[in-house]
Amino acid sequence: MLDTQDVVQIWNRAGIPMPPDRLGQYAQALAAGCRIGAYHTLGDDEEDRAILALYRVDRPRATFADLHQAPPLALASYHQLLHDLAREGVGPL
């Protein structure tokens, strides 16, 4: 299993243009909802939970309904965070 620092390092290597403390908030939010380890394809529900965990960093009271009503472009950065982890062979479990 990876810890939040490992996740931040992966995102830094991927070139995510955010300060490490902000990336740390996303990593903590993701890790709070699930363990992070070897990549596997996420089911729709798993992906929704992971995206919602990241989305709540910016919108703490967000619900699944809010997530499903958000335009795809508004969620693109959260999908990118998960994609960058997957490219390194890791992701939420």
N, CA, C and O atoms as a CHARMM CRD file, in Angstrom:
* protein
*
  372
    1    1 MET  N      0.82700  -1.18300   0.00000 PROA 1      0.00000
    2    1 MET  CA     0.00000   0.00000   0.00000 PROA 1      0.00000
    3    1 MET  C      0.88100   1.26000   0.00000 PROA 1      0.00000
    4    1 MET  O      1.96200   1.28300   0.58800 PROA 1      0.00000
    5    2 LEU  N      0.40000   2.26800  -0.65500 PROA 2      0.00000
    6    2 LEU  CA     1.12000   3.53600  -0.71900 PROA 2      0.00000
    7    2 LEU  C      0.55700   4.50000   0.30800 PROA 2      0.00000
    8    2 LEU  O     -0.62600   4.45400   0.64500 PROA 2      0.00000
    9    3 ASP  N      1.42500   5.37400   0.79900 PROA 3      0.00000
   10    3 ASP  CA     0.92900   6.41200   1.69300 PROA 3      0.00000
   11    3 ASP  C      0.74700   7.70400   0.89300 PROA 3      0.00000
   12    3 ASP  O      1.05700   7.75300  -0.29700 PROA 3      0.00000
   13    4 THR  N      0.25300   8.72500   1.54200 PROA 4      0.00000
   14    4 THR  CA    -0.06700   9.96400   0.83800 PROA 4      0.00000
   15    4 THR  C      1.18100  10.62400   0.24400 PROA 4      0.00000
   16    4 THR  O      1.09800  11.24600  -0.81400 PROA 4      0.00000
   17    5 GLN  N      2.32100  10.49900   0.89900 PROA 5      0.00000
   18    5 GLN  CA     3.55800  11.07800   0.35000 PROA 5      0.00000
   19    5 GLN  C      3.94300  10.41200  -0.95800 PROA 5      0.00000
   20    5 GLN  O      4.40300  11.07600  -1.88700 PROA 5      0.00000
   21    6 ASP  N      3.75500   9.09800  -1.03200 PROA 6      0.00000
   22    6 ASP  CA     4.03500   8.37900  -2.27500 PROA 6      0.00000
   23    6 ASP  C      3.15600   8.90200  -3.40200 PROA 6      0.00000
   24    6 ASP  O      3.62200   9.10100  -4.52400 PROA 6      0.00000
   25    7 VAL  N      1.90000   9.12000  -3.10000 PROA 7      0.00000
   26    7 VAL  CA     0.95200   9.61900  -4.09900 PROA 7      0.00000
   27    7 VAL  C      1.35800  11.01600  -4.55800 PROA 7      0.00000
   28    7 VAL  O      1.33300  11.31000  -5.75400 PROA 7      0.00000
   29    8 VAL  N      1.72900  11.87100  -3.62100 PROA 8      0.00000
   30    8 VAL  CA     2.17400  13.22400  -3.97500 PROA 8      0.00000
   31    8 VAL  C      3.40200  13.15800  -4.88200 PROA 8      0.00000
   32    8 VAL  O      3.49300  13.91400  -5.84900 PROA 8      0.00000
   33    9 GLN  N      4.33500  12.27400  -4.58700 PROA 9      0.00000
   34    9 GLN  CA     5.52700  12.13700  -5.42000 PROA 9      0.00000
   35    9 GLN  C      5.17200  11.69000  -6.84000 PROA 9      0.00000
   36    9 GLN  O      5.75700  12.17200  -7.81000 PROA 9      0.00000
   37   10 ILE  N      4.21900  10.77700  -6.95700 PROA 10     0.00000
   38   10 ILE  CA     3.78000  10.33500  -8.28900 PROA 10     0.00000
   39   10 ILE  C      3.19000  11.51500  -9.04700 PROA 10     0.00000
   40   10 ILE  O      3.50300  11.71800 -10.22000 PROA 10     0.00000
   41   11 TRP  N      2.34800  12.28400  -8.39300 PROA 11     0.00000
   42   11 TRP  CA     1.73100  13.43000  -9.06000 PROA 11     0.00000
   43   11 TRP  C      2.77900  14.48000  -9.42000 PROA 11     0.00000
   44   11 TRP  O      2.67400  15.12300 -10.46400 PROA 11     0.00000
   45   12 ASN  N      3.78200  14.65800  -8.57200 PROA 12     0.00000
   46   12 ASN  CA     4.85900  15.59600  -8.90700 PROA 12     0.00000
   47   12 ASN  C      5.61500  15.13800 -10.14600 PROA 12     0.00000
   48   12 ASN  O      5.90500  15.94300 -11.03000 PROA 12     0.00000
   49   13 ARG  N      5.93400  13.84700 -10.21500 PROA 13     0.00000
   50   13 ARG  CA     6.63200  13.30900 -11.38800 PROA 13     0.00000
   51   13 ARG  C      5.79200  13.44600 -12.65000 PROA 13     0.00000
   52   13 ARG  O      6.32500  13.61800 -13.74600 PROA 13     0.00000
   53   14 ALA  N      4.46800  13.36700 -12.48800 PROA 14     0.00000
   54   14 ALA  CA     3.56600  13.49300 -13.63800 PROA 14     0.00000
   55   14 ALA  C      3.44800  14.93800 -14.10000 PROA 14     0.00000
   56   14 ALA  O      2.88200  15.21000 -15.15900 PROA 14     0.00000
   57   15 GLY  N      3.98100  15.86600 -13.30600 PROA 15     0.00000
   58   15 GLY  CA     3.95900  17.27200 -13.69900 PROA 15     0.00000
   59   15 GLY  C      2.67600  18.00100 -13.35400 PROA 15     0.00000
   60   15 GLY  O      2.36200  19.01900 -13.97100 PROA 15     0.00000
   61   16 ILE  N      1.93000  17.50400 -12.38200 PROA 16     0.00000
   62   16 ILE  CA     0.71100  18.20000 -11.96000 PROA 16     0.00000
   63   16 ILE  C      1.12400  19.57500 -11.42500 PROA 16     0.00000
   64   16 ILE  O      1.94100  19.65400 -10.50800 PROA 16     0.00000
   65   17 PRO  N      0.57800  20.64800 -11.97900 PROA 17     0.00000
   66   17 PRO  CA     1.01500  22.00400 -11.60000 PROA 17     0.00000
   67   17 PRO  C      0.31900  22.53300 -10.34000 PROA 17     0.00000
   68   17 PRO  O     -0.36100  23.55900 -10.37200 PROA 17     0.00000
   69   18 MET  N      0.50400  21.82100  -9.25000 PROA 18     0.00000
   70   18 MET  CA    -0.05200  22.25300  -7.96800 PROA 18     0.00000
   71   18 MET  C      1.03400  22.16600  -6.91700 PROA 18     0.00000
   72   18 MET  O      1.94300  21.34200  -7.01700 PROA 18     0.00000
   73   19 PRO  N      0.93600  23.02100  -5.90800 PROA 19     0.00000
   74   19 PRO  CA     1.90300  22.92400  -4.81100 PROA 19     0.00000
   75   19 PRO  C      1.75700  21.57600  -4.07900 PROA 19     0.00000
   76   19 PRO  O      0.65800  21.02600  -4.00700 PROA 19     0.00000
   77   20 PRO  N      2.84400  21.06100  -3.54700 PROA 20     0.00000
   78   20 PRO  CA     2.79100  19.77700  -2.84300 PROA 20     0.00000
   79   20 PRO  C      1.77600  19.73200  -1.70000 PROA 20     0.00000
   80   20 PRO  O      1.18100  18.68300  -1.45600 PROA 20     0.00000
   81   21 ASP  N      1.56500  20.84700  -0.99500 PROA 21     0.00000
   82   21 ASP  CA     0.58900  20.80900   0.09900 PROA 21     0.00000
   83   21 ASP  C     -0.82500  20.60500  -0.43400 PROA 21     0.00000
   84   21 ASP  O     -1.63400  19.93400   0.20700 PROA 21     0.00000
   85   22 ARG  N     -1.13100  21.17400  -1.59200 PROA 22     0.00000
   86   22 ARG  CA    -2.44800  20.98700  -2.20500 PROA 22     0.00000
   87   22 ARG  C     -2.58600  19.55300  -2.70400 PROA 22     0.00000
   88   22 ARG  O     -3.62600  18.92400  -2.50900 PROA 22     0.00000
   89   23 LEU  N     -1.55400  19.04200  -3.33800 PROA 23     0.00000
   90   23 LEU  CA    -1.58300  17.64800  -3.76300 PROA 23     0.00000
   91   23 LEU  C     -1.74200  16.72600  -2.55900 PROA 23     0.00000
   92   23 LEU  O     -2.41200  15.69600  -2.64000 PROA 23     0.00000
   93   24 GLY  N     -1.12200  17.10400  -1.44400 PROA 24     0.00000
   94   24 GLY  CA    -1.25900  16.32200  -0.21900 PROA 24     0.00000
   95   24 GLY  C     -2.69900  16.25600   0.25800 PROA 24     0.00000
   96   24 GLY  O     -3.13500  15.22600   0.77100 PROA 24     0.00000
   97   25 GLN  N     -3.43800  17.33800   0.09700 PROA 25     0.00000
   98   25 GLN  CA    -4.85500  17.33500   0.47900 PROA 25     0.00000
   99   25 GLN  C     -5.63800  16.34600  -0.37900 PROA 25     0.00000
  100   25 GLN  O     -6.48600  15.60800   0.12300 PROA 25     0.00000
  101   26 TYR  N     -5.34500  16.34000  -1.68200 PROA 26     0.00000
  102   26 TYR  CA    -6.01900  15.38300  -2.56300 PROA 26     0.00000
  103   26 TYR  C     -5.62800  13.94900  -2.21600 PROA 26     0.00000
  104   26 TYR  O     -6.47400  13.05500  -2.19900 PROA 26     0.00000
  105   27 ALA  N     -4.34600  13.73600  -1.94100 PROA 27     0.00000
  106   27 ALA  CA    -3.87900  12.38900  -1.58500 PROA 27     0.00000
  107   27 ALA  C     -4.52500  11.91600  -0.28800 PROA 27     0.00000
  108   27 ALA  O     -4.92800  10.75800  -0.18300 PROA 27     0.00000
  109   28 GLN  N     -4.62500  12.80000   0.69500 PROA 28     0.00000
  110   28 GLN  CA    -5.26100  12.42900   1.96100 PROA 28     0.00000
  111   28 GLN  C     -6.73800  12.11600   1.76500 PROA 28     0.00000
  112   28 GLN  O     -7.25700  11.16600   2.35000 PROA 28     0.00000
  113   29 ALA  N     -7.40900  12.90900   0.94900 PROA 29     0.00000
  114   29 ALA  CA    -8.83100  12.67000   0.69700 PROA 29     0.00000
  115   29 ALA  C     -9.04300  11.32400   0.01400 PROA 29     0.00000
  116   29 ALA  O     -9.95700  10.57700   0.36500 PROA 29     0.00000
  117   30 LEU  N     -8.20100  11.02200  -0.95700 PROA 30     0.00000
  118   30 LEU  CA    -8.31600   9.75400  -1.66000 PROA 30     0.00000
  119   30 LEU  C     -8.02100   8.58800  -0.72400 PROA 30     0.00000
  120   30 LEU  O     -8.74100   7.58900  -0.72300 PROA 30     0.00000
  121   31 ALA  N     -6.97200   8.71300   0.06600 PROA 31     0.00000
  122   31 ALA  CA    -6.59000   7.64500   0.99400 PROA 31     0.00000
  123   31 ALA  C     -7.60800   7.45700   2.11300 PROA 31     0.00000
  124   31 ALA  O     -7.72900   6.36000   2.65700 PROA 31     0.00000
  125   32 ALA  N     -8.33900   8.51100   2.46400 PROA 32     0.00000
  126   32 ALA  CA    -9.34600   8.39300   3.51900 PROA 32     0.00000
  127   32 ALA  C    -10.51800   7.53100   3.05600 PROA 32     0.00000
  128   32 ALA  O    -11.16700   6.86600   3.86400 PROA 32     0.00000
  129   33 GLY  N    -10.78100   7.54700   1.75600 PROA 33     0.00000
  130   33 GLY  CA   -11.89800   6.78200   1.22900 PROA 33     0.00000
  131   33 GLY  C    -11.54600   5.37500   0.80700 PROA 33     0.00000
  132   33 GLY  O    -12.42700   4.52100   0.70000 PROA 33     0.00000
  133   34 CYS  N    -10.27200   5.11900   0.56700 PROA 34     0.00000
  134   34 CYS  CA    -9.85600   3.79700   0.11700 PROA 34     0.00000
  135   34 CYS  C     -8.34700   3.65700   0.24700 PROA 34     0.00000
  136   34 CYS  O     -7.62300   4.64100   0.39900 PROA 34     0.00000
  137   35 ARG  N     -7.89600   2.42500   0.18500 PROA 35     0.00000
  138   35 ARG  CA    -6.45500   2.18800   0.17100 PROA 35     0.00000
  139   35 ARG  C     -5.94000   2.45600  -1.22700 PROA 35     0.00000
  140   35 ARG  O     -6.69700   2.38900  -2.19500 PROA 35     0.00000
  141   36 ILE  N     -4.66700   2.75800  -1.33700 PROA 36     0.00000
  142   36 ILE  CA    -4.06200   3.02100  -2.63400 PROA 36     0.00000
  143   36 ILE  C     -2.94900   2.00500  -2.83000 PROA 36     0.00000
  144   36 ILE  O     -2.04000   1.88300  -2.00900 PROA 36     0.00000
  145   37 GLY  N     -3.04300   1.28400  -3.92800 PROA 37     0.00000
  146   37 GLY  CA    -2.06600   0.23700  -4.20200 PROA 37     0.00000
  147   37 GLY  C     -1.97900  -0.04700  -5.68200 PROA 37     0.00000
  148   37 GLY  O     -2.16100   0.85000  -6.50600 PROA 37     0.00000
  149   38 ALA  N     -1.70100  -1.29400  -6.02400 PROA 38     0.00000
  150   38 ALA  CA    -1.53400  -1.68400  -7.42800 PROA 38     0.00000
  151   38 ALA  C     -2.79600  -1.37200  -8.22000 PROA 38     0.00000
  152   38 ALA  O     -3.91400  -1.59400  -7.75400 PROA 38     0.00000
  153   39 TYR  N     -2.59600  -0.85600  -9.41600 PROA 39     0.00000
  154   39 TYR  CA    -3.71200  -0.45600 -10.26500 PROA 39     0.00000
  155   39 TYR  C     -4.60500  -1.63700 -10.61600 PROA 39     0.00000
  156   39 TYR  O     -4.13500  -2.74600 -10.86900 PROA 39     0.00000
  157   40 HSD  N     -5.89100  -1.37000 -10.62500 PROA 40     0.00000
  158   40 HSD  CA    -6.87400  -2.26500 -11.22100 PROA 40     0.00000
  159   40 HSD  C     -7.97200  -1.39300 -11.80600 PROA 40     0.00000
  160   40 HSD  O     -8.18700  -0.26700 -11.35700 PROA 40     0.00000
  161   41 THR  N     -8.65100  -1.90700 -12.78700 PROA 41     0.00000
  162   41 THR  CA    -9.72600  -1.15500 -13.41500 PROA 41     0.00000
  163   41 THR  C    -10.82800  -0.92100 -12.39900 PROA 41     0.00000
  164   41 THR  O    -11.26600  -1.84700 -11.71600 PROA 41     0.00000
  165   42 LEU  N    -11.27200   0.32600 -12.30500 PROA 42     0.00000
  166   42 LEU  CA   -12.32500   0.67300 -11.36200 PROA 42     0.00000
  167   42 LEU  C    -13.68500   0.47000 -12.00300 PROA 42     0.00000
  168   42 LEU  O    -13.89300   0.78300 -13.17600 PROA 42     0.00000
  169   43 GLY  N    -14.61100  -0.06300 -11.20700 PROA 43     0.00000
  170   43 GLY  CA   -15.99900  -0.09900 -11.63700 PROA 43     0.00000
  171   43 GLY  C    -16.57100   1.31200 -11.54600 PROA 43     0.00000
  172   43 GLY  O    -15.94700   2.20000 -10.96500 PROA 43     0.00000
  173   44 ASP  N    -17.72700   1.51500 -12.10300 PROA 44     0.00000
  174   44 ASP  CA   -18.33300   2.84700 -12.08300 PROA 44     0.00000
  175   44 ASP  C    -18.51400   3.37800 -10.66200 PROA 44     0.00000
  176   44 ASP  O    -18.22200   4.54400 -10.39500 PROA 44     0.00000
  177   45 ASP  N    -18.99000   2.53600  -9.75600 PROA 45     0.00000
  178   45 ASP  CA   -19.19100   2.97300  -8.37400 PROA 45     0.00000
  179   45 ASP  C    -17.87200   3.31600  -7.69800 PROA 45     0.00000
  180   45 ASP  O    -17.78400   4.30000  -6.96300 PROA 45     0.00000
  181   46 GLU  N    -16.84700   2.50300  -7.94400 PROA 46     0.00000
  182   46 GLU  CA   -15.52700   2.76900  -7.35700 PROA 46     0.00000
  183   46 GLU  C    -14.95200   4.07900  -7.88600 PROA 46     0.00000
  184   46 GLU  O    -14.38800   4.87500  -7.13500 PROA 46     0.00000
  185   47 GLU  N    -15.10300   4.28400  -9.17500 PROA 47     0.00000
  186   47 GLU  CA   -14.59700   5.52300  -9.76500 PROA 47     0.00000
  187   47 GLU  C    -15.35800   6.72900  -9.20700 PROA 47     0.00000
  188   47 GLU  O    -14.75200   7.75400  -8.89100 PROA 47     0.00000
  189   48 ASP  N    -16.66800   6.61000  -9.08700 PROA 48     0.00000
  190   48 ASP  CA   -17.46100   7.70500  -8.51600 PROA 48     0.00000
  191   48 ASP  C    -17.01200   8.03400  -7.09600 PROA 48     0.00000
  192   48 ASP  O    -16.90000   9.20700  -6.73900 PROA 48     0.00000
  193   49 ARG  N    -16.75500   7.01100  -6.28500 PROA 49     0.00000
  194   49 ARG  CA   -16.30300   7.25200  -4.90500 PROA 49     0.00000
  195   49 ARG  C    -14.94700   7.95200  -4.88700 PROA 49     0.00000
  196   49 ARG  O    -14.72500   8.86200  -4.08800 PROA 49     0.00000
  197   50 ALA  N    -14.04800   7.52800  -5.76100 PROA 50     0.00000
  198   50 ALA  CA   -12.71700   8.14600  -5.82200 PROA 50     0.00000
  199   50 ALA  C    -12.82200   9.59400  -6.29000 PROA 50     0.00000
  200   50 ALA  O    -12.20200  10.47900  -5.69900 PROA 50     0.00000
  201   51 ILE  N    -13.59000   9.84500  -7.33300 PROA 51     0.00000
  202   51 ILE  CA   -13.75900  11.21200  -7.83700 PROA 51     0.00000
  203   51 ILE  C    -14.43300  12.07600  -6.78700 PROA 51     0.00000
  204   51 ILE  O    -14.03400  13.22300  -6.58600 PROA 51     0.00000
  205   52 LEU  N    -15.44900  11.54900  -6.11300 PROA 52     0.00000
  206   52 LEU  CA   -16.13000  12.33300  -5.07200 PROA 52     0.00000
  207   52 LEU  C    -15.16900  12.68400  -3.94000 PROA 52     0.00000
  208   52 LEU  O    -15.21900  13.79600  -3.41400 PROA 52     0.00000
  209   53 ALA  N    -14.30600  11.76500  -3.56400 PROA 53     0.00000
  210   53 ALA  CA   -13.32600  12.05600  -2.50600 PROA 53     0.00000
  211   53 ALA  C    -12.44200  13.22800  -2.91100 PROA 53     0.00000
  212   53 ALA  O    -12.17500  14.11600  -2.10000 PROA 53     0.00000
  213   54 LEU  N    -11.98800  13.23400  -4.15700 PROA 54     0.00000
  214   54 LEU  CA   -11.15000  14.33100  -4.65100 PROA 54     0.00000
  215   54 LEU  C    -11.96300  15.62400  -4.78000 PROA 54     0.00000
  216   54 LEU  O    -11.49100  16.69700  -4.40600 PROA 54     0.00000
  217   55 TYR  N    -13.16100  15.51900  -5.30000 PROA 55     0.00000
  218   55 TYR  CA   -14.05600  16.66600  -5.51100 PROA 55     0.00000
  219   55 TYR  C    -14.35900  17.37500  -4.18900 PROA 55     0.00000
  220   55 TYR  O    -14.46900  18.60000  -4.13800 PROA 55     0.00000
  221   56 ARG  N    -14.49100  16.58100  -3.12300 PROA 56     0.00000
  222   56 ARG  CA   -14.81700  17.15800  -1.80900 PROA 56     0.00000
  223   56 ARG  C    -13.67700  17.98700  -1.21100 PROA 56     0.00000
  224   56 ARG  O    -13.90700  18.74800  -0.27200 PROA 56     0.00000
  225   57 VAL  N    -12.48100  17.85900  -1.72200 PROA 57     0.00000
  226   57 VAL  CA   -11.39900  18.73200  -1.26800 PROA 57     0.00000
  227   57 VAL  C    -11.77800  20.17300  -1.59300 PROA 57     0.00000
  228   57 VAL  O    -11.54500  21.08100  -0.79500 PROA 57     0.00000
  229   58 ASP  N    -12.35400  20.37000  -2.75400 PROA 58     0.00000
  230   58 ASP  CA   -12.73300  21.70300  -3.20400 PROA 58     0.00000
  231   58 ASP  C    -14.17300  22.07400  -2.84100 PROA 58     0.00000
  232   58 ASP  O    -14.50800  23.25200  -2.71500 PROA 58     0.00000
  233   59 ARG  N    -14.99900  21.07700  -2.68000 PROA 59     0.00000
  234   59 ARG  CA   -16.41400  21.28300  -2.35100 PROA 59     0.00000
  235   59 ARG  C    -16.79800  20.30900  -1.24500 PROA 59     0.00000
  236   59 ARG  O    -17.38700  19.26200  -1.51500 PROA 59     0.00000
  237   60 PRO  N    -16.46600  20.64800   0.00200 PROA 60     0.00000
  238   60 PRO  CA   -16.59300  19.69300   1.11000 PROA 60     0.00000
  239   60 PRO  C    -17.98300  19.07600   1.30900 PROA 60     0.00000
  240   60 PRO  O    -18.09200  17.96700   1.83300 PROA 60     0.00000
  241   61 ARG  N    -19.00800  19.75700   0.91100 PROA 61     0.00000
  242   61 ARG  CA   -20.36200  19.22300   1.13900 PROA 61     0.00000
  243   61 ARG  C    -20.94300  18.53500  -0.08700 PROA 61     0.00000
  244   61 ARG  O    -22.13300  18.22200  -0.12100 PROA 61     0.00000
  245   62 ALA  N    -20.13100  18.30500  -1.06700 PROA 62     0.00000
  246   62 ALA  CA   -20.60800  17.68600  -2.31100 PROA 62     0.00000
  247   62 ALA  C    -21.15100  16.28700  -2.04800 PROA 62     0.00000
  248   62 ALA  O    -20.66200  15.55200  -1.19000 PROA 62     0.00000
  249   63 THR  N    -22.16600  15.95400  -2.81000 PROA 63     0.00000
  250   63 THR  CA   -22.79300  14.63600  -2.73700 PROA 63     0.00000
  251   63 THR  C    -22.63200  13.93700  -4.08300 PROA 63     0.00000
  252   63 THR  O    -22.14600  14.52400  -5.04900 PROA 63     0.00000
  253   64 PHE  N    -23.04900  12.67300  -4.12900 PROA 64     0.00000
  254   64 PHE  CA   -23.03100  11.97000  -5.40400 PROA 64     0.00000
  255   64 PHE  C    -23.92600  12.67100  -6.42100 PROA 64     0.00000
  256   64 PHE  O    -23.59700  12.72900  -7.60500 PROA 64     0.00000
  257   65 ALA  N    -25.05600  13.20300  -5.96000 PROA 65     0.00000
  258   65 ALA  CA   -25.95000  13.93200  -6.86600 PROA 65     0.00000
  259   65 ALA  C    -25.23900  15.14800  -7.45300 PROA 65     0.00000
  260   65 ALA  O    -25.36600  15.42300  -8.64600 PROA 65     0.00000
  261   66 ASP  N    -24.49100  15.87900  -6.62300 PROA 66     0.00000
  262   66 ASP  CA   -23.72900  17.03300  -7.12100 PROA 66     0.00000
  263   66 ASP  C    -22.70800  16.59000  -8.16000 PROA 66     0.00000
  264   66 ASP  O    -22.52800  17.23500  -9.19200 PROA 66     0.00000
  265   67 LEU  N    -22.05800  15.49900  -7.87300 PROA 67     0.00000
  266   67 LEU  CA   -21.04100  14.97100  -8.78100 PROA 67     0.00000
  267   67 LEU  C    -21.65700  14.63200 -10.13400 PROA 67     0.00000
  268   67 LEU  O    -21.09000  14.95400 -11.17800 PROA 67     0.00000
  269   68 HSD  N    -22.81100  13.98700 -10.11300 PROA 68     0.00000
  270   68 HSD  CA   -23.44700  13.57400 -11.36100 PROA 68     0.00000
  271   68 HSD  C    -24.06200  14.73200 -12.12500 PROA 68     0.00000
  272   68 HSD  O    -24.33400  14.60800 -13.31900 PROA 68     0.00000
  273   69 GLN  N    -24.28600  15.85800 -11.45700 PROA 69     0.00000
  274   69 GLN  CA   -24.82700  17.04100 -12.12900 PROA 69     0.00000
  275   69 GLN  C    -23.73100  17.97300 -12.63900 PROA 69     0.00000
  276   69 GLN  O    -24.00300  18.88200 -13.42200 PROA 69     0.00000
  277   70 ALA  N    -22.50700  17.75100 -12.20000 PROA 70     0.00000
  278   70 ALA  CA   -21.39700  18.61200 -12.61700 PROA 70     0.00000
  279   70 ALA  C    -21.07000  18.34400 -14.08500 PROA 70     0.00000
  280   70 ALA  O    -21.10200  17.19800 -14.53300 PROA 70     0.00000
  281   71 PRO  N    -20.76000  19.39400 -14.82500 PROA 71     0.00000
  282   71 PRO  CA   -20.36000  19.17700 -16.22000 PROA 71     0.00000
  283   71 PRO  C    -19.03200  18.41400 -16.28100 PROA 71     0.00000
  284   71 PRO  O    -18.16900  18.59200 -15.42100 PROA 71     0.00000
  285   72 PRO  N    -18.87400  17.57000 -17.29400 PROA 72     0.00000
  286   72 PRO  CA   -17.65100  16.76100 -17.39300 PROA 72     0.00000
  287   72 PRO  C    -16.36000  17.57600 -17.31100 PROA 72     0.00000
  288   72 PRO  O    -15.37700  17.12700 -16.72200 PROA 72     0.00000
  289   73 LEU  N    -16.36500  18.75600 -17.89300 PROA 73     0.00000
  290   73 LEU  CA   -15.15500  19.57600 -17.85700 PROA 73     0.00000
  291   73 LEU  C    -14.79300  19.97500 -16.42600 PROA 73     0.00000
  292   73 LEU  O    -13.61300  20.12500 -16.10700 PROA 73     0.00000
  293   74 ALA  N    -15.78300  20.14500 -15.57200 PROA 74     0.00000
  294   74 ALA  CA   -15.53400  20.50600 -14.17700 PROA 74     0.00000
  295   74 ALA  C    -14.87000  19.36400 -13.41100 PROA 74     0.00000
  296   74 ALA  O    -14.24200  19.58800 -12.37700 PROA 74     0.00000
  297   75 LEU  N    -15.00700  18.16500 -13.91100 PROA 75     0.00000
  298   75 LEU  CA   -14.43300  16.99100 -13.23300 PROA 75     0.00000
  299   75 LEU  C    -13.14500  16.51100 -13.89000 PROA 75     0.00000
  300   75 LEU  O    -12.52100  15.56300 -13.41400 PROA 75     0.00000
  301   76 ALA  N    -12.74800  17.15400 -14.97100 PROA 76     0.00000
  302   76 ALA  CA   -11.59300  16.68900 -15.74600 PROA 76     0.00000
  303   76 ALA  C    -10.31300  16.62300 -14.92500 PROA 76     0.00000
  304   76 ALA  O     -9.53800  15.67800 -15.07400 PROA 76     0.00000
  305   77 SER  N    -10.07600  17.60500 -14.06100 PROA 77     0.00000
  306   77 SER  CA    -8.82900  17.59600 -13.28800 PROA 77     0.00000
  307   77 SER  C     -8.79100  16.43000 -12.29200 PROA 77     0.00000
  308   77 SER  O     -7.72300  15.88800 -12.00800 PROA 77     0.00000
  309   78 TYR  N     -9.94400  16.05200 -11.77200 PROA 78     0.00000
  310   78 TYR  CA    -9.99700  14.92600 -10.83100 PROA 78     0.00000
  311   78 TYR  C     -9.75800  13.61100 -11.57600 PROA 78     0.00000
  312   78 TYR  O     -9.07200  12.72100 -11.07300 PROA 78     0.00000
  313   79 HSD  N    -10.32800  13.49700 -12.77400 PROA 79     0.00000
  314   79 HSD  CA   -10.06400  12.32500 -13.59900 PROA 79     0.00000
  315   79 HSD  C     -8.58500  12.25300 -13.96500 PROA 79     0.00000
  316   79 HSD  O     -7.99900  11.17100 -14.00500 PROA 79     0.00000
  317   80 GLN  N     -7.99000  13.40900 -14.22900 PROA 80     0.00000
  318   80 GLN  CA    -6.56300  13.44700 -14.58200 PROA 80     0.00000
  319   80 GLN  C     -5.69600  12.96100 -13.42200 PROA 80     0.00000
  320   80 GLN  O     -4.71200  12.25200 -13.63500 PROA 80     0.00000
  321   81 LEU  N     -6.05800  13.33800 -12.20100 PROA 81     0.00000
  322   81 LEU  CA    -5.29900  12.87600 -11.03900 PROA 81     0.00000
  323   81 LEU  C     -5.31700  11.35100 -10.96900 PROA 81     0.00000
  324   81 LEU  O     -4.28400  10.72500 -10.73200 PROA 81     0.00000
  325   82 LEU  N     -6.49400  10.75600 -11.17500 PROA 82     0.00000
  326   82 LEU  CA    -6.58500   9.29300 -11.15400 PROA 82     0.00000
  327   82 LEU  C     -5.83000   8.68000 -12.33200 PROA 82     0.00000
  328   82 LEU  O     -5.17600   7.64700 -12.18500 PROA 82     0.00000
  329   83 HSD  N     -5.92100   9.31500 -13.49300 PROA 83     0.00000
  330   83 HSD  CA    -5.22500   8.82800 -14.68300 PROA 83     0.00000
  331   83 HSD  C     -3.70900   8.82700 -14.46400 PROA 83     0.00000
  332   83 HSD  O     -3.02400   7.88200 -14.85300 PROA 83     0.00000
  333   84 ASP  N     -3.19100   9.88400 -13.84300 PROA 84     0.00000
  334   84 ASP  CA    -1.75400   9.95800 -13.59000 PROA 84     0.00000
  335   84 ASP  C     -1.29700   8.86000 -12.64000 PROA 84     0.00000
  336   84 ASP  O     -0.19900   8.32500 -12.79500 PROA 84     0.00000
  337   85 LEU  N     -2.12000   8.52200 -11.66900 PROA 85     0.00000
  338   85 LEU  CA    -1.78000   7.39700 -10.79100 PROA 85     0.00000
  339   85 LEU  C     -1.78200   6.09400 -11.58200 PROA 85     0.00000
  340   85 LEU  O     -0.87400   5.27300 -11.44800 PROA 85     0.00000
  341   86 ALA  N     -2.80500   5.91600 -12.40200 PROA 86     0.00000
  342   86 ALA  CA    -2.92300   4.67300 -13.18300 PROA 86     0.00000
  343   86 ALA  C     -1.73800   4.51100 -14.12700 PROA 86     0.00000
  344   86 ALA  O     -1.24800   3.40000 -14.32700 PROA 86     0.00000
  345   87 ARG  N     -1.28000   5.60900 -14.70100 PROA 87     0.00000
  346   87 ARG  CA    -0.13500   5.55700 -15.60900 PROA 87     0.00000
  347   87 ARG  C      1.11000   5.05000 -14.89100 PROA 87     0.00000
  348   87 ARG  O      2.00400   4.48000 -15.51600 PROA 87     0.00000
  349   88 GLU  N      1.16500   5.25700 -13.58600 PROA 88     0.00000
  350   88 GLU  CA     2.29500   4.76100 -12.77700 PROA 88     0.00000
  351   88 GLU  C      2.00700   3.38200 -12.17800 PROA 88     0.00000
  352   88 GLU  O      2.80200   2.85700 -11.39700 PROA 88     0.00000
  353   89 GLY  N      0.86200   2.80100 -12.55200 PROA 89     0.00000
  354   89 GLY  CA     0.52400   1.45300 -12.08800 PROA 89     0.00000
  355   89 GLY  C     -0.09000   1.38400 -10.70800 PROA 89     0.00000
  356   89 GLY  O     -0.07400   0.32800 -10.07500 PROA 89     0.00000
  357   90 VAL  N     -0.63800   2.50100 -10.22800 PROA 90     0.00000
  358   90 VAL  CA    -1.28600   2.50500  -8.91500 PROA 90     0.00000
  359   90 VAL  C     -2.65800   3.14800  -9.01800 PROA 90     0.00000
  360   90 VAL  O     -2.98700   3.80000 -10.00900 PROA 90     0.00000
  361   91 GLY  N     -3.44300   2.95000  -7.98300 PROA 91     0.00000
  362   91 GLY  CA    -4.76800   3.54800  -7.94600 PROA 91     0.00000
  363   91 GLY  C     -5.50000   3.14500  -6.68200 PROA 91     0.00000
  364   91 GLY  O     -4.98500   2.39100  -5.85700 PROA 91     0.00000
  365   92 PRO  N     -6.71400   3.66300  -6.54500 PROA 92     0.00000
  366   92 PRO  CA    -7.52200   3.30400  -5.36900 PROA 92     0.00000
  367   92 PRO  C     -7.94400   1.84900  -5.42400 PROA 92     0.00000
  368   92 PRO  O     -8.19200   1.29800  -6.49600 PROA 92     0.00000
  369   93 LEU  N     -8.02100   1.24100  -4.26600 PROA 93     0.00000
  370   93 LEU  CA    -8.45700  -0.17200  -4.18000 PROA 93     0.00000
  371   93 LEU  C     -9.85900  -0.24800  -3.62100 PROA 93     0.00000
  372   93 LEU  O    -10.40500  -1.34100  -3.47100 PROA 93     0.00000
